[in-house]
Amino acid sequence: MPSGQDKEGNEITFMDVIESKERSIEDTLDLKFKIKKLYQKISEVLQDREKLILELRFGLNGKEPKTQNEIAKELRYLTILRI
């Protein structure tokens, strides 16, 4: 059962839409560009501690995401080391 047309005017079905799991090259590059801009903005705006908290919480820069409790323990430990 057709559900519409693609950019070239070809008929597409609902199954065509839901089976397409891969991103286009344009979408992938756009996402990478937006991520890079986000990291730049984070570096410009946030202090080091704030950046670290975001990295730990959301698993940025290759880190594993952590819970708020795990982050609090890690930050307490880092604070003790600086004393």
Distance bins in CASP14 RR format, pairs under 12 A and 6 or more apart:
PFRMAT RR
TARGET T0000
AUTHOR 0000-0000-0000
RMODE 2
METHOD distances of the structure
MODEL  1
1 11 0 0 0 0 0 1 0 0 0 0 0
1 12 0 0 0 0 0 1 0 0 0 0 0
1 13 1 0 0 1 0 0 0 0 0 0 0
1 14 1 0 0 1 0 0 0 0 0 0 0
1 15 0 0 0 0 1 0 0 0 0 0 0
1 16 0 0 0 0 0 1 0 0 0 0 0
2 9 0 0 0 0 0 1 0 0 0 0 0
2 10 0 0 0 0 0 1 0 0 0 0 0
2 11 1 0 1 0 0 0 0 0 0 0 0
2 12 1 0 0 1 0 0 0 0 0 0 0
2 13 1 0 1 0 0 0 0 0 0 0 0
2 14 0 0 0 0 1 0 0 0 0 0 0
2 15 0 0 0 0 0 1 0 0 0 0 0
2 16 0 0 0 0 1 0 0 0 0 0 0
2 17 0 0 0 0 0 1 0 0 0 0 0
3 11 0 0 0 0 1 0 0 0 0 0 0
3 12 1 0 0 1 0 0 0 0 0 0 0
3 13 1 0 1 0 0 0 0 0 0 0 0
3 14 1 0 1 0 0 0 0 0 0 0 0
3 15 0 0 0 0 1 0 0 0 0 0 0
3 16 0 0 0 0 1 0 0 0 0 0 0
3 17 1 0 0 1 0 0 0 0 0 0 0
3 18 0 0 0 0 0 1 0 0 0 0 0
4 10 0 0 0 0 1 0 0 0 0 0 0
4 11 1 0 0 1 0 0 0 0 0 0 0
4 12 1 0 1 0 0 0 0 0 0 0 0
4 13 0 0 0 0 1 0 0 0 0 0 0
4 14 0 0 0 0 1 0 0 0 0 0 0
4 16 0 0 0 0 1 0 0 0 0 0 0
4 17 0 0 0 0 1 0 0 0 0 0 0
5 11 1 0 1 0 0 0 0 0 0 0 0
5 12 1 0 0 1 0 0 0 0 0 0 0
5 13 0 0 0 0 0 1 0 0 0 0 0
5 16 0 0 0 0 0 1 0 0 0 0 0
5 17 0 0 0 0 0 1 0 0 0 0 0
6 12 1 0 1 0 0 0 0 0 0 0 0
6 13 0 0 0 0 0 1 0 0 0 0 0
6 16 0 0 0 0 1 0 0 0 0 0 0
6 17 0 0 0 0 1 0 0 0 0 0 0
6 20 0 0 0 0 0 1 0 0 0 0 0
7 24 0 0 0 0 0 1 0 0 0 0 0
10 16 0 0 0 0 1 0 0 0 0 0 0
12 18 0 0 0 0 0 1 0 0 0 0 0
12 19 0 0 0 0 0 1 0 0 0 0 0
12 20 0 0 0 0 1 0 0 0 0 0 0
13 19 0 0 0 0 1 0 0 0 0 0 0
13 20 0 0 0 0 0 1 0 0 0 0 0
14 20 0 0 0 0 0 1 0 0 0 0 0
20 27 0 0 0 0 0 1 0 0 0 0 0
22 28 0 0 0 0 1 0 0 0 0 0 0
23 29 0 0 0 0 1 0 0 0 0 0 0
23 30 0 0 0 0 1 0 0 0 0 0 0
23 31 1 0 0 1 0 0 0 0 0 0 0
23 32 0 0 0 0 0 1 0 0 0 0 0
24 30 0 0 0 0 1 0 0 0 0 0 0
24 31 0 0 0 0 0 1 0 0 0 0 0
25 31 0 0 0 0 0 1 0 0 0 0 0
25 32 0 0 0 0 0 1 0 0 0 0 0
26 32 0 0 0 0 0 1 0 0 0 0 0
26 33 0 0 0 0 0 1 0 0 0 0 0
27 33 0 0 0 0 0 1 0 0 0 0 0
27 34 0 0 0 0 0 1 0 0 0 0 0
28 34 0 0 0 0 0 1 0 0 0 0 0
28 35 0 0 0 0 0 1 0 0 0 0 0
29 35 0 0 0 0 0 1 0 0 0 0 0
29 36 0 0 0 0 0 1 0 0 0 0 0
30 36 0 0 0 0 0 1 0 0 0 0 0
30 37 0 0 0 0 0 1 0 0 0 0 0
31 37 0 0 0 0 0 1 0 0 0 0 0
31 38 0 0 0 0 0 1 0 0 0 0 0
32 38 0 0 0 0 0 1 0 0 0 0 0
32 39 0 0 0 0 0 1 0 0 0 0 0
33 39 0 0 0 0 0 1 0 0 0 0 0
33 40 0 0 0 0 0 1 0 0 0 0 0
34 40 0 0 0 0 0 1 0 0 0 0 0
34 41 0 0 0 0 0 1 0 0 0 0 0
35 41 0 0 0 0 0 1 0 0 0 0 0
35 42 0 0 0 0 0 1 0 0 0 0 0
35 58 0 0 0 0 0 1 0 0 0 0 0
35 60 0 0 0 0 1 0 0 0 0 0 0
35 61 0 0 0 0 0 1 0 0 0 0 0
36 42 0 0 0 0 0 1 0 0 0 0 0
36 43 0 0 0 0 0 1 0 0 0 0 0
37 43 0 0 0 0 0 1 0 0 0 0 0
37 44 0 0 0 0 0 1 0 0 0 0 0
38 44 0 0 0 0 0 1 0 0 0 0 0
38 45 0 0 0 0 0 1 0 0 0 0 0
38 46 0 0 0 0 0 1 0 0 0 0 0
38 51 0 0 0 0 0 1 0 0 0 0 0
38 54 0 0 0 0 0 1 0 0 0 0 0
38 58 0 0 0 0 0 1 0 0 0 0 0
38 60 0 0 0 0 1 0 0 0 0 0 0
38 61 0 0 0 0 0 1 0 0 0 0 0
39 45 0 0 0 0 0 1 0 0 0 0 0
39 46 0 0 0 0 0 1 0 0 0 0 0
39 51 0 0 0 0 1 0 0 0 0 0 0
39 54 0 0 0 0 0 1 0 0 0 0 0
39 55 0 0 0 0 0 1 0 0 0 0 0
39 58 0 0 0 0 0 1 0 0 0 0 0
39 60 1 0 0 1 0 0 0 0 0 0 0
39 61 0 0 0 0 1 0 0 0 0 0 0
39 62 0 0 0 0 0 1 0 0 0 0 0
40 46 0 0 0 0 0 1 0 0 0 0 0
40 51 0 0 0 0 0 1 0 0 0 0 0
41 51 0 0 0 0 0 1 0 0 0 0 0
41 54 0 0 0 0 0 1 0 0 0 0 0
42 48 0 0 0 0 0 1 0 0 0 0 0
42 50 0 0 0 0 1 0 0 0 0 0 0
42 51 1 0 1 0 0 0 0 0 0 0 0
42 52 0 0 0 0 0 1 0 0 0 0 0
42 53 0 0 0 0 0 1 0 0 0 0 0
42 54 1 0 0 1 0 0 0 0 0 0 0
42 55 0 0 0 0 1 0 0 0 0 0 0
42 58 0 0 0 0 0 1 0 0 0 0 0
42 60 0 0 0 0 1 0 0 0 0 0 0
42 61 0 0 0 0 0 1 0 0 0 0 0
43 50 0 0 0 0 0 1 0 0 0 0 0
43 51 1 0 0 1 0 0 0 0 0 0 0
43 54 0 0 0 0 0 1 0 0 0 0 0
43 55 0 0 0 0 0 1 0 0 0 0 0
43 60 0 0 0 0 0 1 0 0 0 0 0
43 61 0 0 0 0 0 1 0 0 0 0 0
44 50 0 0 0 0 0 1 0 0 0 0 0
44 51 0 0 0 0 0 1 0 0 0 0 0
45 51 0 0 0 0 1 0 0 0 0 0 0
45 54 0 0 0 0 0 1 0 0 0 0 0
46 52 0 0 0 0 1 0 0 0 0 0 0
46 53 0 0 0 0 1 0 0 0 0 0 0
46 54 1 0 0 1 0 0 0 0 0 0 0
46 55 0 0 0 0 0 1 0 0 0 0 0
46 60 0 0 0 0 0 1 0 0 0 0 0
47 53 0 0 0 0 1 0 0 0 0 0 0
47 54 0 0 0 0 0 1 0 0 0 0 0
48 54 0 0 0 0 0 1 0 0 0 0 0
48 55 0 0 0 0 0 1 0 0 0 0 0
48 75 0 0 0 0 0 1 0 0 0 0 0
48 78 0 0 0 0 0 1 0 0 0 0 0
49 55 0 0 0 0 0 1 0 0 0 0 0
49 56 0 0 0 0 0 1 0 0 0 0 0
49 71 0 0 0 0 0 1 0 0 0 0 0
49 74 0 0 0 0 0 1 0 0 0 0 0
49 75 1 0 0 1 0 0 0 0 0 0 0
49 78 0 0 0 0 1 0 0 0 0 0 0
49 79 0 0 0 0 1 0 0 0 0 0 0
49 82 0 0 0 0 0 1 0 0 0 0 0
50 56 0 0 0 0 0 1 0 0 0 0 0
50 57 0 0 0 0 0 1 0 0 0 0 0
50 71 0 0 0 0 0 1 0 0 0 0 0
50 75 0 0 0 0 0 1 0 0 0 0 0
51 57 0 0 0 0 0 1 0 0 0 0 0
51 58 0 0 0 0 0 1 0 0 0 0 0
51 60 0 0 0 0 1 0 0 0 0 0 0
51 61 0 0 0 0 1 0 0 0 0 0 0
51 63 0 0 0 0 0 1 0 0 0 0 0
52 58 0 0 0 0 0 1 0 0 0 0 0
52 59 0 0 0 0 0 1 0 0 0 0 0
52 60 0 0 0 0 1 0 0 0 0 0 0
52 61 0 0 0 0 1 0 0 0 0 0 0
52 63 0 0 0 0 1 0 0 0 0 0 0
52 66 0 0 0 0 0 1 0 0 0 0 0
52 71 0 0 0 0 1 0 0 0 0 0 0
52 74 0 0 0 0 1 0 0 0 0 0 0
52 75 1 0 0 1 0 0 0 0 0 0 0
52 78 0 0 0 0 1 0 0 0 0 0 0
52 79 0 0 0 0 0 1 0 0 0 0 0
53 59 0 0 0 0 0 1 0 0 0 0 0
53 60 0 0 0 0 0 1 0 0 0 0 0
53 63 0 0 0 0 0 1 0 0 0 0 0
53 65 0 0 0 0 0 1 0 0 0 0 0
53 66 0 0 0 0 1 0 0 0 0 0 0
53 68 0 0 0 0 1 0 0 0 0 0 0
53 70 0 0 0 0 0 1 0 0 0 0 0
53 71 1 0 0 1 0 0 0 0 0 0 0
53 72 0 0 0 0 1 0 0 0 0 0 0
53 74 0 0 0 0 1 0 0 0 0 0 0
53 75 1 0 0 1 0 0 0 0 0 0 0
53 78 0 0 0 0 0 1 0 0 0 0 0
54 60 1 0 0 1 0 0 0 0 0 0 0
54 61 0 0 0 0 1 0 0 0 0 0 0
54 63 0 0 0 0 0 1 0 0 0 0 0
54 65 0 0 0 0 0 1 0 0 0 0 0
54 66 0 0 0 0 0 1 0 0 0 0 0
54 71 0 0 0 0 1 0 0 0 0 0 0
55 61 1 0 1 0 0 0 0 0 0 0 0
55 62 0 0 0 0 1 0 0 0 0 0 0
55 63 1 0 1 0 0 0 0 0 0 0 0
55 64 0 0 0 0 0 1 0 0 0 0 0
55 65 0 0 0 0 1 0 0 0 0 0 0
55 66 0 0 0 0 1 0 0 0 0 0 0
55 71 0 0 0 0 1 0 0 0 0 0 0
55 74 0 0 0 0 0 1 0 0 0 0 0
56 62 0 0 0 0 0 1 0 0 0 0 0
56 63 1 0 0 1 0 0 0 0 0 0 0
56 64 0 0 0 0 1 0 0 0 0 0 0
56 65 1 0 0 1 0 0 0 0 0 0 0
56 66 1 0 1 0 0 0 0 0 0 0 0
56 67 0 0 0 0 1 0 0 0 0 0 0
56 68 0 0 0 0 1 0 0 0 0 0 0
56 69 0 0 0 0 0 1 0 0 0 0 0
56 70 1 0 0 1 0 0 0 0 0 0 0
56 71 1 0 1 0 0 0 0 0 0 0 0
56 72 0 0 0 0 0 1 0 0 0 0 0
56 73 0 0 0 0 0 1 0 0 0 0 0
56 74 1 0 0 1 0 0 0 0 0 0 0
56 75 0 0 0 0 1 0 0 0 0 0 0
56 78 0 0 0 0 0 1 0 0 0 0 0
57 63 0 0 0 0 1 0 0 0 0 0 0
57 64 0 0 0 0 0 1 0 0 0 0 0
57 65 1 0 0 1 0 0 0 0 0 0 0
57 66 1 0 0 1 0 0 0 0 0 0 0
57 67 0 0 0 0 1 0 0 0 0 0 0
57 68 1 0 0 1 0 0 0 0 0 0 0
57 69 0 0 0 0 0 1 0 0 0 0 0
57 70 0 0 0 0 1 0 0 0 0 0 0
57 71 1 0 0 1 0 0 0 0 0 0 0
57 72 0 0 0 0 0 1 0 0 0 0 0
57 74 0 0 0 0 0 1 0 0 0 0 0
57 75 0 0 0 0 0 1 0 0 0 0 0
58 64 0 0 0 0 0 1 0 0 0 0 0
58 65 1 0 1 0 0 0 0 0 0 0 0
58 66 0 0 0 0 1 0 0 0 0 0 0
58 67 0 0 0 0 0 1 0 0 0 0 0
58 68 0 0 0 0 0 1 0 0 0 0 0
58 71 0 0 0 0 0 1 0 0 0 0 0
59 65 1 0 1 0 0 0 0 0 0 0 0
59 66 1 0 0 1 0 0 0 0 0 0 0
59 67 0 0 0 0 0 1 0 0 0 0 0
59 70 0 0 0 0 0 1 0 0 0 0 0
59 71 0 0 0 0 0 1 0 0 0 0 0
60 66 0 0 0 0 0 1 0 0 0 0 0
63 70 0 0 0 0 0 1 0 0 0 0 0
63 71 0 0 0 0 0 1 0 0 0 0 0
63 74 0 0 0 0 0 1 0 0 0 0 0
64 70 0 0 0 0 1 0 0 0 0 0 0
64 71 0 0 0 0 0 1 0 0 0 0 0
64 74 0 0 0 0 0 1 0 0 0 0 0
65 71 0 0 0 0 1 0 0 0 0 0 0
66 72 0 0 0 0 1 0 0 0 0 0 0
66 73 0 0 0 0 1 0 0 0 0 0 0
66 74 1 0 0 1 0 0 0 0 0 0 0
66 75 0 0 0 0 0 1 0 0 0 0 0
67 73 0 0 0 0 1 0 0 0 0 0 0
67 74 0 0 0 0 0 1 0 0 0 0 0
68 74 0 0 0 0 0 1 0 0 0 0 0
68 75 0 0 0 0 0 1 0 0 0 0 0
69 75 0 0 0 0 0 1 0 0 0 0 0
69 76 0 0 0 0 0 1 0 0 0 0 0
70 76 0 0 0 0 0 1 0 0 0 0 0
70 77 0 0 0 0 0 1 0 0 0 0 0
71 77 0 0 0 0 0 1 0 0 0 0 0
71 78 0 0 0 0 0 1 0 0 0 0 0
72 78 0 0 0 0 0 1 0 0 0 0 0
72 79 0 0 0 0 0 1 0 0 0 0 0
73 79 0 0 0 0 0 1 0 0 0 0 0
73 80 0 0 0 0 0 1 0 0 0 0 0
74 80 0 0 0 0 0 1 0 0 0 0 0
74 81 0 0 0 0 0 1 0 0 0 0 0
75 81 0 0 0 0 0 1 0 0 0 0 0
75 82 0 0 0 0 0 1 0 0 0 0 0
76 82 0 0 0 0 0 1 0 0 0 0 0
76 83 0 0 0 0 0 1 0 0 0 0 0
77 83 0 0 0 0 0 1 0 0 0 0 0
END
